[in-house]
Amino acid sequence: MSTPSSEATGLRVLVTGGSGFLGRAILRELARTPPAQLRIFDLVEADPDAFPGLESQVGDIRDAAAVADACRGMDVVLHAAAQIDWGHAPPGQVEEVNVGGTENVLRACREAGVRGVVCTSSMDAVCGTSPVVQADETFPYPQRFANEYARTKALAEQAVIRANAEPLRTCVLRPCGMFGEGDPYHVANVLRVVKEGKLPFRIGSGRAAFQHVYVGNVAHAHVLAMRALLEPQSRVSGQVYFITDDCPAVNFFDFMEPILNQLGHSLPPKSRSIPYPVMWSIGALLEGIAFACRSFVHFAPTLTRSSVRFIGHDHTFVGDKARRDFGYEPLYSEAEAIERTVDWFRCHG
């Protein structure tokens, strides 16, 4: 496994999206072996207590000049900034952020003499309209993507791999479904709809398996990949990696149930479920209504075809390549990850 070195601790590191869900976890992980200089670039100011001596630059990843300024003087960039979208963002914004923003980072890194870029992609990059079962990094991109987010993450990671040419080295990490402290997507969304009484049933048969990964382990993988990327004979350069926990994939609701229970809430019983085809049709209907009403009212349905596929299809992945190439092993067990997540939501709501 890659270990801290004098070179690693002497690095000047930029984290784009450093105030976001994954970005904050990366800062926590970097604090274990602090780099010489740490800077973040995000739409919002960083928490001054997040890291001793942290530099915070506020800006939009779509602003090439601002990105160039942020990259200046850095050795390596952990590019975690992205538009996470479930169909609610304005048209074109997802591609502007995920593809155009990534191209801005790569251009700025070449011009500034940055040595390495670790780009956060997503398992969504290979998700289409069919189940994905035990996919490794040889799994192809789908002909039809599940949504705009998936399509743009695929385009972004292809740009990152094309940019891998000395002196700039690049690699891509594809986390599975992330959860953890401050999770604004999986845990927060389920918690919200349960609290509001909007989840009276489960989706599908309950047999579909979904791969989750703790955000702290994803952050740990970023730091290991960063160090391995800059080694003289790097195996990481130009590569793509799925990042998983050691735990087997389980149904989405089965995974969420103990978290919700510890927070004092209950999911519908397994006997209360609606078949996948029916839910998919309802999602399509709600999307159609939202599209028809877009000129005079903003209606963002919670239930969409994409969200139904997300829960009702298998999405499982193999993370062995990251273990082989840069010694990744989950730093936090599932029990500790769930405990940390529950504690955070107890404190913050």
matplotlib code that plots the C-alpha trace (Angstrom):
import matplotlib.pyplot as plt

x = [0.0, 1.2, 2.5, 3.1, 6.5, 8.4, 7.4, 3.7, 3.7, 5.6, 3.0, 0.9, -2.6, -5.7, -9.2, -11.9, -15.3, -13.6, -16.7, -18.9, -19.8, -16.7, -14.5, -15.0, -14.1, -11.0, -9.9, -10.4, -8.3, -5.6, -5.4, -4.1, -0.8, -1.0, 0.5, 2.8, 0.0, -3.7, -6.1, -9.7, -11.8, -15.5, -18.6, -18.7, -16.0, -14.4, -14.9, -11.8, -11.6, -11.6, -7.8, -5.0, -3.8, -6.3, -6.5, -10.0, -10.7, -14.3, -15.2, -17.1, -15.5, -16.9, -14.8, -11.5, -9.6, -10.6, -9.7, -6.3, -5.6, -6.6, -4.3, -1.3, 1.6, 0.0, 1.6, -1.5, -5.3, -8.0, -10.9, -14.1, -16.2, -19.3, -23.0, -24.9, -28.2, -31.4, -33.1, -33.5, -30.7, -31.2, -30.6, -26.9, -25.7, -24.8, -22.5, -21.1, -19.9, -19.0, -17.5, -16.5, -15.3, -13.1, -11.6, -10.9, -9.1, -7.0, -6.1, -5.1, -3.0, -1.0, -0.4, 0.6, 2.9, 0.8, 2.1, -1.0, -4.8, -7.0, -10.6, -13.7, -16.1, -18.9, -20.2, -23.0, -20.5, -21.2, -24.9, -27.4, -31.0, -30.0, -28.8, -25.0, -23.7, -20.2, -18.7, -15.0, -13.1, -13.4, -17.1, -18.0, -19.9, -23.6, -25.1, -27.8, -27.0, -29.3, -29.4, -27.5, -25.3, -24.1, -23.5, -21.5, -19.4, -18.5, -17.4, -15.4, -13.5, -12.6, -11.2, -9.1, -7.6, -6.9, -5.0, -2.6, 0.7, 3.9, 4.5, 0.9, -0.4, -4.1, -6.3, -10.0, -11.8, -15.4, -17.0, -20.1, -23.1, -21.5, -23.0, -21.6, -21.6, -23.5, -24.7, -27.0, -28.2, -28.9, -29.5, -30.8, -33.3, -34.6, -34.8, -36.7, -39.3, -39.9, -40.3, -42.7, -44.7, -44.0, -42.6, -45.6, -44.2, -40.9, -39.9, -39.5, -39.2, -36.4, -34.0, -32.0, -28.6, -26.8, -23.2, -22.6, -19.3, -18.5, -17.3, -14.3, -13.1, -13.5, -11.5, -8.8, -8.7, -8.1, -5.1, -3.6, -4.1, -2.6, 0.6, 0.8, 0.2, 3.4, 5.6, 8.4, 7.0, 3.3, 0.8, -2.0, -1.2, -3.9, -6.1, -9.7, -10.8, -14.0, -13.9, -16.0, -16.2, -15.5, -19.2, -21.5, -24.0, -27.6, -30.9, -31.1, -33.9, -32.2, -29.1, -30.9, -33.2, -30.8, -29.7, -33.3, -34.1, -31.3, -32.5, -36.0, -37.8, -39.1, -39.3, -42.4, -42.4, -41.1, -44.6, -45.7, -44.0, -45.0, -43.6, -40.8, -42.7, -45.5, -43.1, -41.2, -44.4, -45.4, -41.9, -42.2, -45.7, -44.4, -41.4, -43.9, -46.0, -42.9, -41.8, -45.3, -45.5, -41.9, -42.9, -45.1, -44.2, -41.1, -42.0, -39.2, -40.6, -39.0, -39.8, -38.3, -37.4, -33.8, -34.5, -36.6, -33.8, -31.4, -33.3, -34.9, -31.9, -28.8, -25.8, -22.8, -19.1, -15.7, -12.9, -10.0, -8.0, -7.6, -6.3, -3.7, -2.5, -2.3, -3.0, -6.5, -8.3, -11.3, -10.0, -13.4, -15.6, -19.3, -20.2, -18.0, -19.2, -22.9, -22.2, -20.4, -23.3, -26.0, -24.1, -23.8, -27.5, -28.5, -26.5, -27.5, -30.9]
y = [0.0, 3.5, 5.2, 8.8, 10.1, 13.3, 14.1, 13.4, 15.6, 18.3, 18.6, 21.7, 20.4, 21.9, 20.4, 21.6, 21.3, 21.4, 22.6, 19.8, 16.4, 14.5, 17.6, 18.0, 14.3, 14.7, 17.6, 15.3, 12.6, 15.0, 16.3, 12.8, 13.6, 17.3, 18.5, 21.5, 23.7, 23.0, 25.2, 24.6, 26.1, 26.2, 28.3, 28.9, 29.8, 27.0, 26.3, 28.0, 25.2, 22.4, 22.4, 24.4, 27.1, 26.2, 28.6, 29.1, 30.6, 31.2, 30.8, 28.9, 26.0, 27.3, 30.5, 29.5, 32.5, 31.7, 28.1, 29.1, 31.3, 28.5, 26.0, 28.3, 27.1, 23.7, 20.3, 18.2, 18.8, 16.6, 17.5, 16.8, 19.7, 18.6, 19.3, 16.4, 16.4, 14.4, 16.3, 19.6, 21.7, 24.2, 22.9, 22.9, 23.6, 20.0, 19.8, 23.2, 22.2, 18.6, 18.7, 22.3, 22.7, 19.6, 20.9, 24.2, 22.3, 20.3, 23.3, 25.3, 22.4, 22.1, 25.9, 26.0, 23.0, 20.9, 17.3, 15.3, 15.4, 12.9, 13.3, 12.2, 10.5, 8.2, 4.7, 6.5, 7.0, 3.4, 3.2, 3.1, 1.8, -1.8, -3.5, -3.4, -6.5, -7.0, -4.5, -3.8, -1.1, -3.0, -2.5, -0.3, 3.0, 2.4, 3.4, 5.2, 6.8, 6.7, 10.5, 13.7, 13.4, 10.0, 11.2, 14.2, 12.3, 9.8, 12.7, 14.3, 11.2, 10.6, 14.1, 13.4, 10.2, 11.9, 14.6, 12.1, 13.0, 13.9, 16.1, 16.0, 12.7, 12.0, 9.3, 8.8, 7.4, 6.1, 5.9, 3.8, 5.2, 7.4, 7.9, 9.4, 12.6, 15.3, 13.1, 15.4, 12.7, 9.2, 9.5, 13.0, 12.4, 9.2, 10.8, 13.8, 11.8, 9.5, 12.5, 14.1, 10.9, 10.6, 7.1, 4.8, 1.8, 0.4, 0.2, -3.1, -6.7, -5.9, -8.2, -5.6, -5.0, -1.7, -1.0, 1.7, 3.2, 5.3, 8.8, 8.6, 5.5, 7.4, 10.3, 7.8, 6.4, 9.9, 10.5, 7.1, 7.6, 11.1, 9.7, 6.7, 9.0, 10.9, 7.9, 7.6, 4.5, 5.1, 2.3, 4.8, 7.2, 7.2, 4.7, 4.5, 2.9, 1.8, 2.5, 0.2, -0.9, -4.5, -5.1, -7.0, -5.1, -5.2, -3.8, 0.0, -0.1, -2.8, -0.7, 2.4, 0.7, 0.5, 4.1, 5.3, 3.1, 4.5, 8.0, 7.1, 6.5, 3.5, 2.4, 0.7, -3.0, -5.2, -6.5, -3.0, -2.6, -1.6, -3.5, -1.8, -1.4, 0.5, 2.8, 3.4, 4.5, 6.8, 8.4, 8.9, 10.5, 12.9, 13.9, 14.6, 16.8, 18.7, 19.2, 20.4, 22.9, 24.2, 27.5, 28.7, 26.6, 24.8, 21.3, 18.9, 15.5, 13.4, 10.2, 10.0, 7.2, 7.6, 7.3, 4.2, 2.5, 3.6, 1.5, -1.2, -2.3, -4.1, -1.8, -3.8, -3.2, -4.8, -2.7, -5.0, -2.9, -0.1, -2.6, -3.9, -0.7, 1.7, -0.5, 0.8, -0.9, 0.6, 2.5, 2.5, -0.6, -0.5, -0.4, 2.6, 4.3, 3.9, 5.1, 8.2, 8.9, 8.4, 10.6, 13.4, 13.4, 13.2, 16.4, 18.3, 17.0]
z = [0.0, -0.7, 2.4, 3.3, 2.1, 2.4, -1.2, -0.4, 2.7, 0.7, -2.0, -2.8, -3.3, -4.8, -4.2, -6.5, -4.9, -1.5, 0.3, -1.0, 0.4, -0.9, -0.8, 3.0, 3.4, 1.3, 3.6, 6.7, 5.1, 4.0, 7.6, 8.6, 6.8, 5.9, 2.6, 2.6, 1.1, 0.7, -1.3, -2.2, -5.1, -4.7, -5.1, -1.3, 1.2, 3.1, 6.7, 8.3, 10.9, 8.2, 7.9, 9.5, 7.1, 4.5, 1.5, 0.1, -3.3, -4.2, -7.9, -10.5, -12.3, -15.5, -15.2, -16.9, -15.6, -12.0, -12.4, -13.9, -10.8, -8.4, -10.2, -10.2, -8.0, -7.3, -7.7, -7.9, -8.3, -6.8, -9.1, -7.2, -8.3, -10.2, -10.9, -9.3, -11.1, -10.8, -13.7, -11.8, -13.2, -16.0, -19.5, -20.5, -16.9, -16.2, -19.3, -18.7, -15.2, -15.6, -19.1, -19.6, -16.0, -16.3, -19.5, -17.7, -15.0, -17.4, -19.5, -16.4, -15.1, -18.3, -18.3, -14.7, -14.8, -12.4, -12.2, -11.5, -11.7, -9.9, -11.2, -9.4, -11.8, -10.8, -11.3, -13.3, -16.1, -17.2, -16.2, -19.0, -19.1, -18.2, -15.0, -14.4, -12.6, -11.2, -13.7, -13.7, -15.6, -18.9, -18.8, -21.8, -21.8, -22.6, -26.0, -24.1, -20.7, -17.7, -17.5, -18.4, -15.3, -16.4, -19.9, -18.9, -16.3, -19.1, -21.4, -18.5, -17.6, -21.3, -21.5, -18.3, -19.8, -23.1, -21.2, -19.6, -21.3, -19.6, -17.7, -16.7, -15.3, -14.8, -13.5, -12.8, -9.7, -10.0, -6.6, -6.2, -4.4, -1.7, 1.8, 4.9, 7.0, 5.4, 2.5, 0.6, -1.9, -0.7, 3.1, 3.1, 0.3, 1.8, 5.3, 3.8, 2.0, 5.0, 7.3, 4.9, 4.6, 0.8, 0.9, 1.6, -0.3, -1.7, -5.3, -7.1, -5.9, -3.3, -5.1, -7.0, -5.5, -5.1, -4.3, -1.6, -0.5, 2.5, 1.6, 4.0, 2.0, -1.2, 0.2, 1.3, -2.2, -3.6, -1.4, -2.2, -5.9, -5.7, -4.1, -6.5, -9.5, -8.8, -8.3, -10.8, -12.5, -11.8, -12.6, -12.0, -14.8, -17.4, -15.6, -14.4, -11.1, -9.4, -5.7, -3.5, 0.1, 1.1, 1.9, -0.5, -2.5, -1.0, -1.9, -1.6, 1.0, 3.0, 3.2, 4.2, 6.8, 9.7, 9.2, 9.2, 12.2, 14.3, 13.4, 14.7, 11.4, 9.6, 6.0, 4.6, 5.2, 2.4, 1.8, 0.8, -2.6, -6.2, -9.2, -11.1, -14.4, -12.7, -10.8, -14.0, -15.8, -13.0, -13.1, -16.8, -16.3, -13.7, -15.9, -18.7, -16.5, -15.3, -18.9, -20.0, -17.1, -17.4, -19.1, -16.2, -13.1, -11.8, -10.9, -10.0, -9.4, -6.7, -8.6, -12.1, -14.5, -13.5, -9.7, -10.3, -12.4, -9.7, -7.1, -9.2, -11.3, -10.1, -9.9, -8.7, -9.3, -8.7, -7.1, -7.3, -9.7, -7.2, -4.6, -7.1, -8.5, -5.5, -2.5, -1.7, 1.1, 2.9, 5.9, 7.7, 8.3, 7.3, 11.0, 11.7, 8.5, 9.5, 13.0, 11.7, 9.3, 12.0, 14.5, 11.9, 11.0, 14.7, 15.3, 12.1, 11.2]

ax = plt.figure().add_subplot(projection="3d")
ax.plot(x, y, z, "-o")
ax.set_aspect("equal")
plt.show()
